[in-house]
Every structure is written in structure tokens, then in C-alpha cells.
């Protein structure tokens, strides 16, 4: 294993903005001052790949990655902080699948003690070094298979956290619980005997209602998105728990939005209000739910809270209102008008972010047709309108920024 000396970290710091591929050519087969250049360059590449995603960890200059792939697969610092918000202050935590440790380090800041299980010896040895770097003295790091450790130990915890490994043979991504390691659907009853709260990180591809049925004691599910991308379905379970709520969680930069619905309100129904006259879209406000809401589809609950909303079309999932709702959980836009054939030519070389929802053309083809340029504030939405007979239209909008 590499000796992580000050010379090693000086090399990382001196070359942190350099191209890793160029560095590999320059230092191929070389060693100096005990530095393994190949591993040092891997560290540089991992930091570049992680960008600001793991800022809570990479803020420490001596933080190490056991492998470059961790930069892509690890939980982001923002999502890990949300996970930590779900555990009680001063509690005891068991993290059954430590990995890089993004979740473990976030939870350790709030927990009294945290036991971290990692089956890969190299990952575990690097994690122990990082525990010293981050001064996480309340973490007990153990190298073992999580199921074997559970059989060999009868300890109980306030919280057990599991992020199953979702990669199969050939590094192919898996989704179903039974295809992940460990299989938490099988282990859940045993885990619930040994904790007050079980938290399971699951793939966002899974059906929410199916997840609730598959995990014993499931009480709540958090569908978490970050910067507009749905990242996970987070299951909270207790012994004897009954499924009650689904939470749409959106993390965007420093902003956190949570919209909670009863588990029975996650489907569209006859009470939904649809746009009856496309001409109404010449003014008012356009609302696009965030990625978590798009996954859950709690339109009944959404329209009850914001009671002047009308959906443009059953498959469009965009809403209109003459009322401005500053707390709507998603994108809020001020409508400038409906674009007609006469005005389309005038859009050439103007700045617009082109979006399509249930429209005959995809976004790139519509953008090419309109010959517009990207924009941060101005939008053109291609949508279909009407409950029965869909009418495709283009709407010009301006983004309403958060205060």
C-alpha cells in the first residue's frame, strides 16, 4: 500500500489542476521520494471527477479515495447531510455498507457512536486513514462481510443504515433488492429486531408502492432528487411499522424542498383539473414539479394545496395557474405568451432554454428548428394541451428565481 507522506500530498496539491492522462504519460513507471505516482494521479483524477459533489470530504486536503470509481458512485455530501438529518442526536448507528464513507462521516457528526462495516480490505484501510484525517473518533471501522458480522455479533443500535451494493457482474447496474448486496428485503425482519429505526437506500427506478410492500415495517419513503435528477428512494422502517407517507425531497444548491403526501394520494384521479382552453396559456404562470414529484405523481395532493392549478394534459405533467405560488415545489415561470408561426422566425439567435413535455419533437430537434441559443432565464416550453384531444403549442416563459 502507498505510503501517504507529505511528499505524496504535496504532489497532489501541486498537480491538482493538471490533466491526469498527461500526468500518467509524464510519470509512467517512475517513483521518487517514496511516491507511487500511479496512485497519486488516481487521487487527482478522483478529486476532479467528484467536483463539488463531495465537498464535505474533499475540503480536507489529505482525504483519500480508495478507487476513482468512488467519485462517481458515492453519495454526495448534500444528500449524505439529508440522510444524517433523519437520525436522532447522540444515537448509536450501524452502517452496514460503508464504502467511501460519505454517509458514515455525515451521520457520525450527529451520532454518539457509529460502527462502519466494509467488506473490501483496501476500502476499509483507506476509510480508517480518513477517520483520522476527519478526526471522526466516534467511528469504529470493521472489515467484514455485513451478513457474516450480523451472525457473529448480537449488538443492537438506535439506527441501522444500509446502502446495498447495486452493481452485478461486469459492473452492470442492478435495481431489485434481491439482486443487491446485501439483500435487504430478506434481511429487514432481522435488522428490525436490532434497531429502533432502519434506513435503506434504494434505486429511484423501483416502484414506490412495491418498495413499501417488499420492506417489512416500511413507514415512510423519501424520494430524493438533487439538482433536478432523481437519486434515490430512501426507506424508513420500524418494527411493526405501517406505510403512511411519501416525501418528495428536492436538494438544489443550498435549497431543500420537502413535499409530503399520504401514501394513498400518489396517483392521478377523476378530481384532477385539466386545461380546457389553450388560450388561457397566453398569461399567468407555468409550474413544473421537481424531479421527486415527477416520480411520485401526487397530483391530487398538489392541486389541493395549490388549489388554482390546472394540468395542461394527462401526460404533460405541467401545470398552469393565474395565481403565483412562491412556495411551489419545482420550477416557477412567468408566461410571456403563446408563440405562433409568425413569431417563430424572430427567435433565431435569441437566448432561450428549450424544454419539451409531451411534444412531437424532442428538445434538441426543437432547439435546432428554432435556432435559439441557451439561456439561464428565458424558456420556451413545447407542450401538449387538452384533456382529450392534444394540441401541441409553444409557450414563451421567464424563470422566476428564488428570493
C-alpha positions in Angstrom: 0.0 0.0 0.0 1.2 3.5 -0.8 2.9 5.5 2.0 0.8 8.6 2.2 3.7 11.0 3.1 3.7 14.8 3.0 5.6 14.4 -0.3 2.7 12.4 -1.7 0.2 15.1 -0.7 2.5 17.9 -1.9 2.5 16.2 -5.3 -1.4 16.1 -5.3 -1.6 19.8 -4.4 1.0 20.9 -7.0 -0.8 19.0 -9.7 -4.5 19.2 -8.7 -5.4 21.2 -11.9 -3.3 19.0 -14.2 -4.7 16.6 -16.8 -4.5 13.1 -15.2 -3.8 11.5 -18.6 -0.9 13.9 -19.3 0.5 13.1 -15.8 0.3 9.4 -16.4 2.5 9.8 -19.6 4.9 12.0 -17.8 5.4 9.9 -14.7 4.8 6.4 -16.2 6.9 3.8 -14.3 8.5 6.4 -12.1 8.9 6.6 -8.3 10.6 9.3 -6.2 10.6 10.2 -2.5 8.5 7.1 -1.9 5.7 8.4 -4.1 3.7 5.9 -6.1 2.8 8.3 -9.0 0.1 6.0 -10.4 -1.8 6.0 -7.2 -1.2 9.7 -6.7 -2.6 10.5 -10.1 -5.6 8.3 -9.4 -6.3 10.6 -6.4 -6.0 13.7 -8.6 -8.5 12.1 -11.1 -10.9 11.2 -8.4 -11.0 14.7 -7.0 -11.5 16.1 -10.4 -14.4 13.7 -11.1 -16.1 14.4 -7.8 -16.0 18.2 -8.4 -18.1 19.8 -5.7 -20.2 16.7 -5.2 -18.1 15.5 -2.2 -17.1 18.9 -0.9 -17.6 18.0 2.8 -14.9 15.4 2.3 -12.5 16.9 -0.3 -12.4 20.1 1.8 -9.7 18.1 3.7 -6.5 18.1 1.6 -5.5 14.7 3.0 -8.8 13.0 2.2 -8.2 9.8 0.2 -10.2 7.8 -2.4 -9.8 4.1 -2.3 -10.7 4.0 -6.0 -11.5 6.6 -8.7 -15.0 5.0 -9.2 -15.9 6.2 -5.7 -16.0 9.7 -7.1 -19.0 8.7 -9.3 -20.8 6.2 -7.1 -20.6 7.7 -3.6 -23.4 9.6 -2.0 -23.0 13.4 -2.5 -22.2 15.5 0.5 -25.6 17.3 0.2 -27.6 14.0 0.1 -25.5 12.5 2.9 -26.3 15.5 5.1 -30.0 14.9 4.4 -29.6 11.3 5.5 -28.0 12.5 8.7 -30.9 14.8 9.4 -33.1 11.7 9.8 -31.2 10.2 12.7 -31.6 11.3 16.4 -28.9 13.4 18.1 -26.4 11.3 20.0 -27.8 7.9 18.8 -25.9 4.7 18.0 -25.6 3.9 14.3 -24.6 0.8 12.4 -23.6 1.5 8.7 -23.7 -1.9 7.1 -22.2 -0.9 3.8 -19.6 1.9 4.4 -17.8 2.2 1.0 -16.1 5.6 0.7 -17.9 6.7 3.9 -19.8 9.8 2.7 -22.9 8.7 4.7 -20.9 7.4 7.6 -19.0 10.7 8.1 -22.1 12.8 7.8 -24.0 10.7 10.4 -21.1 10.5 12.7 -21.2 14.3 13.2 -24.7 13.8 14.8 -24.4 10.3 16.3 -22.9 9.4 19.6 -21.2 6.3 18.1 -21.1 4.8 14.6 -20.0 1.3 13.6 -19.0 1.1 10.0 -18.8 -2.3 8.2 -16.8 -2.6 4.9 -16.0 -5.9 3.3 -13.3 -4.7 1.0 -9.9 -4.6 2.9 -8.4 -1.8 0.8 -11.5 0.4 1.1 -11.6 -0.2 4.9 -7.9 0.6 5.4 -8.3 3.9 3.5 -11.5 4.7 5.4 -9.6 4.3 8.7 -7.0 6.8 7.5 -9.8 9.2 6.5 -11.3 8.8 10.0 -8.1 10.2 11.4 -8.0 12.9 8.8 -11.5 14.0 9.6 -11.0 13.4 13.4 -14.0 11.2 13.5 -13.1 9.5 16.7 -16.6 8.1 17.4 -16.4 5.7 14.4 -15.5 2.1 14.9 -14.3 0.7 11.5 -14.6 -3.0 10.9 -13.5 -5.1 7.8 -16.1 -7.9 7.4 -19.0 -9.1 5.3 -22.1 -7.4 6.7 -24.2 -10.6 6.9 -21.4 -12.5 8.5 -20.8 -9.7 11.0 -24.5 -9.8 11.9 -24.4 -13.5 12.5 -21.2 -13.2 14.7 -22.5 -10.2 16.7 -25.8 -9.6 18.6 -25.3 -5.9 19.1 -28.4 -3.6 18.8 -28.4 0.0 17.6 -30.7 3.0 17.6 -30.3 3.3 13.8 -29.2 0.8 11.1 -28.3 2.4 7.7 -27.9 0.2 4.6 -26.9 1.3 1.1 -26.8 -2.0 -0.8 -24.2 -2.5 -3.5 -26.1 -2.2 -6.8 -23.5 -3.5 -9.2 -23.6 -7.0 -10.6 -21.2 -8.9 -12.8 -19.3 -6.8 -15.3 -20.2 -3.7 -13.2 -23.7 -3.8 -14.6 -26.2 -1.7 -12.5 -28.9 -3.7 -10.6 -32.1 -2.3 -9.1 -34.2 -5.0 -7.4 -33.4 -5.6 -3.7 -32.8 -9.3 -4.3 -30.1 -8.5 -6.8 -28.2 -6.2 -4.5 -25.6 -7.0 -1.8 -26.9 -7.4 0.9 -30.5 -8.3 0.0 -32.2 -6.0 2.5 -35.7 -7.3 1.6 -34.7 -10.6 3.1 -32.7 -9.1 6.0 -35.2 -6.4 7.0 -37.1 -8.5 9.6 -33.8 -9.4 11.4 -32.5 -5.9 11.2 -35.7 -4.5 12.7 -35.2 -6.7 15.8 -31.9 -5.0 16.4 -32.7 -1.3 15.9 -35.3 1.4 16.5 -35.0 2.8 13.0 -34.0 1.1 9.8 -32.9 3.3 6.9 -32.4 1.7 3.4 -31.2 3.5 0.3 -32.8 2.1 -2.8 -32.7 2.7 -6.5 -35.0 5.5 -7.8 -36.0 3.1 -10.6 -38.1 1.0 -8.2 -41.8 1.3 -7.9 -42.7 3.1 -4.7 -45.7 1.0 -3.8 -43.7 -2.2 -4.5 -40.9 -1.0 -2.2 -43.4 -0.3 0.6 -44.7 -3.9 0.3 -41.3 -5.5 0.0 -39.7 -4.0 3.0 -41.1 -5.2 6.3 -42.1 -2.3 8.7 -41.9 0.4 6.0 -43.4 3.6 7.4 -42.2 6.3 5.1 -40.4 6.7 1.8 -38.3 9.7 0.8 -37.8 10.2 -3.0 -34.7 12.3 -3.1 -33.6 14.4 -6.1 -30.5 16.6 -6.4 -30.1 19.4 -8.9 -33.0 18.1 -10.9 -32.0 14.5 -11.0 -33.8 11.8 -9.1 -31.2 10.0 -7.0 -32.8 7.5 -4.6 -35.8 6.2 -2.8 -35.0 6.2 0.9 -37.0 3.8 3.1 -37.6 4.4 6.8 -38.9 1.3 8.6 -39.6 0.3 12.2 -40.7 -3.0 13.8 -44.5 -3.1 13.3 -44.5 0.0 11.1 -47.4 0.8 8.7 -46.8 2.6 5.5 -48.2 6.2 5.8 -46.3 8.9 3.9 -44.2 9.6 0.9 -42.0 12.6 0.9 -40.7 14.4 -2.3 -37.3 15.8 -1.4 -35.5 18.2 -3.7 -32.0 19.4 -3.0 -30.8 22.2 -5.2 -27.7 24.0 -4.2 -28.4 25.4 -0.7 -32.2 24.9 -1.0 -34.1 22.0 0.4 -37.8 21.4 -0.5 -39.9 18.6 1.0 -43.5 18.0 -0.1 -45.3 15.3 1.9 -48.3 13.3 0.8 -50.3 10.5 2.2 -49.5 7.1 0.5 -53.0 7.0 -0.9 -52.6 10.2 -2.8 -49.8 9.2 -5.2 -52.0 8.6 -8.3 -54.0 10.8 -10.6 -57.8 10.6 -10.3 -61.0 12.0 -11.6 -60.7 15.0 -9.4 -57.8 16.3 -11.4 -58.4 19.7 -13.2 -57.2 19.8 -16.8 -56.7 22.8 -19.0 -59.8 23.3 -21.1 -58.8 26.3 -23.2 -55.2 26.7 -24.6 -55.7 30.4 -25.0 -55.6 30.7 -21.2 -51.8 30.0 -21.5 -51.2 33.4 -23.0 -50.8 34.7 -19.4 -50.4 33.6 -15.9 -47.8 31.2 -14.5 -46.4 27.8 -15.6 -45.4 25.3 -12.9 -43.1 22.3 -13.5 -42.9 19.9 -10.5 -39.4 18.9 -9.3 -37.9 15.5 -10.2 -39.0 13.8 -7.0 -42.7 14.9 -7.5 -42.4 13.6 -11.1 -41.5 10.2 -9.7 -44.3 10.1 -7.1 -47.0 11.9 -9.2 -49.1 13.2 -6.2 -51.2 15.4 -8.3 -54.3 15.2 -6.2 -52.4 16.4 -3.1 -50.5 19.1 -5.1 -53.7 20.5 -6.6 -55.4 20.5 -3.2 -52.5 22.6 -1.7 -52.3 24.9 -4.7 -56.0 25.0 -5.5 -55.9 27.1 -8.7 -53.7 24.6 -10.7 -54.8 23.1 -14.0 -52.8 20.3 -15.6 -52.1 21.0 -19.3 -52.6 17.4 -20.4 -52.7 14.0 -18.6 -49.3 13.1 -20.0 -47.7 16.5 -19.8 -47.4 16.9 -16.0 -47.0 20.7 -16.3 -49.5 23.0 -14.5 -50.9 26.4 -15.2 -52.4 29.0 -12.8 -53.3 32.6 -12.7 -52.1 32.7 -9.2 -48.4 32.9 -8.3 -47.3 30.4 -5.7 -43.8 31.3 -4.5 -43.5 28.0 -2.5 -44.5 25.7 -5.3 -42.0 22.7 -5.2 -40.4 23.0 -8.6 -39.8 25.4 -11.4 -41.9 28.6 -11.5 -42.2 30.6 -14.7 -44.0 33.8 -15.7 -45.8 33.2 -19.1 -45.0 35.8 -21.7 -47.3 34.4 -24.4 -48.1 31.6 -26.9 -45.8 31.6 -29.9 -47.4 31.5 -33.3 -45.9 30.8 -36.8 -45.3 34.5 -37.5 -43.1 34.9 -34.4 -41.0 31.8 -34.7 -38.6 33.3 -37.2 -37.9 36.1 -34.8 -36.5 33.7 -32.3 -33.4 32.9 -34.4 -30.2 33.6 -32.4 -32.1 34.7 -29.3 -31.4 33.1 -25.9 -33.9 30.5 -24.7 -33.7 27.3 -22.7 -35.8 24.9 -24.8 -37.9 22.3 -22.9 -40.4 19.8 -24.2 -43.0 17.8 -22.3 -45.3 15.5 -24.3 -44.4 17.3 -27.6 -43.9 15.9 -31.1 -40.2 17.0 -31.2 -37.5 16.4 -28.6 -35.7 19.3 -27.1 -32.6 19.2 -29.3 -34.6 19.0 -32.5 -36.9 21.8 -31.5 -33.9 23.9 -30.5 -32.3 23.3 -33.9 -35.6 24.2 -35.6 -36.0 27.4 -33.7 -32.2 28.2 -34.0 -32.1 29.6 -30.5 -29.1 29.8 -28.1 -29.0 28.6 -24.4 -30.3 30.9 -21.6 -30.4 30.8 -17.9 -33.6 32.8 -17.5 -35.7 32.7 -20.7 -37.6 29.5 -21.6 -39.6 28.0 -24.5 -41.8 25.1 -23.5 -43.1 22.8 -26.1 -46.2 21.1 -24.6 -49.4 19.4 -25.4 -52.6 20.8 -24.1 -56.2 19.4 -23.6 -57.6 16.5 -21.6 -58.8 14.5 -24.7 -57.5 15.9 -28.0 -53.9 17.0 -27.5 -52.9 20.3 -29.1 -49.1 21.0 -29.3 -48.1 24.6 -28.6 -45.0 26.6 -27.8 -45.1 28.9 -24.7 -42.6 31.7 -24.0 -41.7 32.0 -20.3 -39.3 33.7 -17.9 -37.9 31.8 -14.9 -38.9 33.2 -11.6 -35.8 32.9 -9.4 -35.9 32.0 -5.7 -35.6 35.0 -3.3 
